[in-house]
Amino acid sequence: MQIAVCVKQVPDTADIRIHPETNTLIRDGVDAILNPFDAYAIEEALRLRDRLGEATVTAVTMGPKQSEAVLRQALAMGADDAVLLSDRAFAGADTWATSLTLSAALKKLNAKIILCGKQAIDGDTAQVGPAIAAHLGFSQVSYLTKVIDISGDCLRVERLLDHGRETVQVPVPTVMTVVRELNNPRVATLNALRQARNKPIPCWTSQDLLLNAEEIGLPGSPTEVREIFSPEVRGRAEMIQTQSIEQAVTLLMQRLGQLPGEDRP
């Protein structure tokens, strides 16, 4: 069985800049890292491979040549193969165009189990994983916290909800987005890092994926960003310093207007 894990290279959140005209992230000259949630997806893909016995794990990413770094990180962790999707035609893609491009690559790989981080820290939309499932017509599970059982063509899994957890059974092929509670990602060994550095990584373009230029990248992105700005800081903070916790709680309740005494500011 072919297991695929979608990973993304994202800018370090300490150095994010926005292009003033296109309203897209400026990635040139910015330190880049593996999207933190994707490390959990890689780890779970490797664990599923071990449980299934006869399976391979392929890491896939879309981006410029420098994005190859996160694929080599996945290889060092234990992925069998990796594929880079890189083409000028992919530039400026929103979540719709990105998921469409990734879906074409995953279809070419004949992937049956696809894992993604729940969201990328540069956009925080959590849309790409579910959109991949929609494009491919696969079942989907969001916020995966545990793979309980693998039986035949179904998975029994646990997913995180706002107020608890839910156990569901989903047919394969499927797309699953994962959260931090799922596992603890392994650390690559020095030898594995050396091997990953020299492993060939194929690069697929829009022509390799038979994609129409009008459906991908910026031309194929229906999302329109009208404006991006830093929100105005409002309100003020007050430090409550008292001799005991009880006094601090009493004073806080007074400030909130829930106890008689000093008026709420």
matplotlib code that plots the C-alpha trace (Angstrom):
import matplotlib.pyplot as plt

x = [0.0, 1.2, 1.1, 1.7, 2.4, 2.0, 4.6, 5.2, 8.1, 6.9, 8.7, 9.8, 7.0, 9.5, 10.2, 7.0, 6.6, 3.7, 4.2, 2.4, 0.9, 0.1, -0.7, 1.2, 4.0, 7.5, 9.6, 12.9, 15.6, 13.4, 14.5, 12.3, 11.3, 9.2, 5.6, 5.5, 2.2, 3.7, 6.3, 3.4, 2.0, 5.4, 5.7, 2.2, 2.8, 5.9, 4.0, 1.2, 3.8, 5.2, 1.8, 0.7, 3.9, 3.8, 3.6, 5.8, 5.8, 6.3, 6.7, 5.3, 5.7, 4.9, 7.2, 10.5, 13.7, 14.6, 11.5, 13.5, 14.9, 11.7, 11.6, 15.1, 14.0, 11.1, 13.6, 15.9, 13.0, 12.4, 10.3, 11.0, 10.7, 10.0, 8.6, 9.0, 6.3, 8.0, 7.0, 6.7, 3.1, 2.4, 3.4, 0.8, -1.6, -4.3, -5.6, -7.9, -5.1, -2.6, -4.9, -5.7, -2.0, -1.2, -4.2, -2.8, 0.5, -1.1, -3.3, -0.1, 1.5, -1.7, -1.6, -4.4, -3.6, -2.7, -1.7, -1.3, -0.7, -3.9, -2.8, 0.2, 1.4, 1.8, -1.8, -3.7, -6.6, -6.7, -8.3, -5.7, -6.2, -10.0, -9.8, -7.5, -10.0, -12.7, -10.7, -9.9, -13.2, -11.6, -13.0, -11.5, -10.8, -9.7, -7.9, -6.7, -5.5, -5.2, -5.3, -7.0, -7.2, -6.5, -8.8, -9.1, -10.1, -11.1, -9.5, -10.9, -9.6, -10.1, -10.4, -10.4, -13.5, -14.1, -15.6, -14.2, -13.1, -14.9, -14.2, -15.1, -14.5, -13.5, -12.9, -9.6, -8.6, -8.7, -7.1, -6.4, -5.1, -3.3, -2.8, 0.0, -1.6, -1.2, 2.4, 6.0, 8.0, 11.3, 14.6, 16.7, 20.0, 23.2, 23.6, 20.0, 20.7, 23.7, 21.8, 18.9, 21.2, 22.3, 19.0, 17.7, 14.4, 12.3, 10.8, 7.4, 6.1, 2.6, 3.3, 4.2, 0.8, -1.1, -2.5, -4.0, -2.1, -5.4, -6.4, -3.3, -1.1, -2.3, -4.6, -6.4, -6.8, -10.4, -9.3, -9.0, -7.1, -8.4, -6.2, -3.7, -2.8, -1.8, -4.7, -4.8, -3.8, -6.7, -7.3, -4.8, -3.4, -3.1, -0.9, -2.5, 0.0, -1.2, 0.1, -2.1, -4.0, -7.2, -6.7, -5.7, -8.9, -11.1, -9.5, -9.8, -13.5, -14.0, -12.3, -14.6, -17.6, -18.8, -18.2, -19.3, -16.5, -14.3, -16.0, -14.9, -12.5]
y = [0.0, 3.5, 5.9, 9.5, 12.4, 16.0, 18.3, 22.0, 24.3, 27.4, 30.7, 31.0, 32.8, 35.2, 36.7, 36.9, 39.6, 40.3, 41.5, 44.9, 44.4, 40.7, 40.2, 36.9, 35.8, 36.9, 33.8, 34.9, 35.5, 34.2, 31.3, 28.3, 25.3, 22.1, 23.0, 21.7, 19.7, 17.8, 16.1, 14.3, 13.3, 11.9, 9.9, 8.4, 7.5, 5.6, 3.8, 2.8, 1.4, -0.7, -1.9, -2.8, -4.6, -4.2, -0.5, 2.4, 6.1, 8.9, 12.5, 15.2, 18.9, 21.8, 24.8, 26.2, 24.2, 25.1, 23.2, 20.0, 20.5, 19.4, 16.3, 15.3, 15.8, 13.3, 10.9, 11.2, 10.3, 7.1, 7.9, 5.6, 8.2, 11.9, 14.0, 17.8, 19.7, 22.7, 25.0, 28.7, 27.9, 26.8, 30.2, 32.2, 29.3, 29.5, 26.5, 25.5, 25.6, 24.0, 21.1, 20.6, 20.3, 18.0, 15.8, 15.4, 14.2, 11.9, 10.4, 9.8, 8.1, 5.9, 6.8, 5.2, 6.6, 10.3, 12.2, 15.9, 18.2, 19.7, 23.1, 25.1, 27.8, 30.4, 30.3, 28.5, 27.7, 23.8, 23.6, 21.8, 18.3, 18.2, 19.8, 17.0, 14.5, 16.3, 16.5, 12.8, 11.6, 10.0, 9.6, 12.0, 12.3, 15.6, 16.1, 12.5, 11.6, 7.8, 4.9, 2.2, -0.6, -1.4, -4.1, -4.9, -1.8, 0.2, 2.2, 2.6, 5.9, 8.5, 12.2, 15.3, 17.4, 20.7, 18.9, 15.4, 12.7, 10.6, 7.1, 6.6, 3.9, 5.1, 3.3, 3.3, 5.3, 8.1, 11.5, 12.2, 15.4, 15.0, 16.9, 17.1, 14.6, 11.8, 10.8, 11.9, 12.4, 10.5, 12.2, 11.4, 9.7, 11.2, 8.3, 8.7, 12.4, 11.6, 9.1, 11.5, 14.2, 12.1, 10.5, 11.6, 13.5, 13.7, 17.1, 17.1, 20.1, 21.0, 19.2, 16.0, 16.3, 17.2, 20.3, 23.3, 26.6, 28.4, 26.0, 26.3, 28.9, 32.5, 32.3, 29.2, 30.7, 32.0, 33.5, 37.3, 38.9, 42.5, 43.7, 42.4, 44.5, 44.2, 44.6, 47.7, 47.0, 47.9, 47.8, 47.8, 45.4, 45.6, 43.5, 42.3, 42.1, 40.9, 39.0, 35.9, 34.1, 34.7, 38.5, 38.3, 36.5, 38.9, 41.9, 40.3, 39.6, 43.2, 44.4, 42.2, 43.7, 40.5, 41.5, 44.7, 47.1, 49.0, 49.9, 48.1, 50.4]
z = [0.0, -0.8, 2.1, 1.4, 3.8, 2.6, 4.2, 3.8, 4.3, 6.1, 7.1, 10.7, 12.4, 13.9, 10.5, 8.4, 5.9, 3.4, -0.1, -0.3, -3.8, -4.0, -0.3, -0.3, 2.0, 1.1, 1.4, -0.2, 2.4, 5.3, 7.4, 6.7, 8.8, 8.5, 9.4, 13.0, 12.6, 9.6, 11.8, 13.6, 10.2, 9.1, 12.3, 12.0, 8.4, 9.4, 12.2, 9.8, 7.4, 10.2, 11.2, 7.7, 6.8, 3.1, 2.6, 1.5, 2.7, 0.2, 1.4, -1.0, -0.9, -3.3, -3.4, -4.7, -4.9, -1.3, -0.2, -0.8, 2.7, 4.4, 2.1, 3.2, 6.8, 6.1, 4.5, 7.5, 9.8, 7.7, 4.7, 1.7, -1.1, -1.7, -4.5, -5.0, -6.9, -8.3, -11.1, -11.7, -12.6, -9.0, -7.5, -5.6, -5.1, -2.4, -0.6, -3.5, -6.1, -3.7, -2.9, -6.6, -7.4, -4.5, -5.4, -9.0, -7.5, -5.0, -7.7, -9.8, -6.8, -6.3, -2.6, -0.5, 2.9, 3.0, 6.1, 6.6, 9.5, 10.7, 9.4, 8.4, 10.7, 7.9, 6.9, 9.7, 7.4, 8.0, 4.5, 2.3, 3.8, 3.6, 0.1, -1.1, 0.1, -1.8, -5.0, -4.9, -3.6, -0.6, 2.9, 5.4, 9.1, 10.7, 14.0, 14.2, 17.7, 17.4, 14.9, 16.9, 14.4, 10.7, 9.4, 5.7, 3.8, 6.9, 9.7, 13.1, 14.5, 17.2, 16.4, 18.6, 19.0, 20.8, 23.8, 23.8, 21.4, 18.8, 17.5, 13.8, 11.2, 7.7, 4.5, 2.6, 0.5, 3.1, 4.0, 7.6, 9.2, 12.5, 15.8, 18.3, 20.7, 18.1, 18.8, 19.6, 16.3, 16.2, 16.0, 12.9, 13.4, 12.1, 9.6, 8.4, 7.8, 5.7, 3.7, 3.2, 2.0, -1.0, -2.0, -5.4, -5.2, -8.4, -9.3, -11.0, -12.9, -14.1, -17.3, -15.4, -13.6, -16.7, -15.1, -16.9, -16.1, -15.6, -12.8, -10.6, -9.0, -8.8, -11.9, -10.4, -6.9, -6.2, -2.9, -3.0, -0.2, 0.1, 2.9, 5.5, 8.5, 12.1, 14.5, 16.7, 20.3, 22.5, 26.3, 29.1, 31.6, 35.3, 37.5, 40.7, 43.5, 46.9, 49.9, 49.2, 46.4, 48.3, 48.3, 44.6, 43.7, 45.7, 44.0, 40.6, 41.2, 42.2, 39.1, 37.0, 38.8, 40.3, 44.0, 45.7, 46.3, 43.9, 40.6, 37.5, 35.5]

ax = plt.figure().add_subplot(projection="3d")
ax.plot(x, y, z, "-o")
ax.set_aspect("equal")
plt.show()
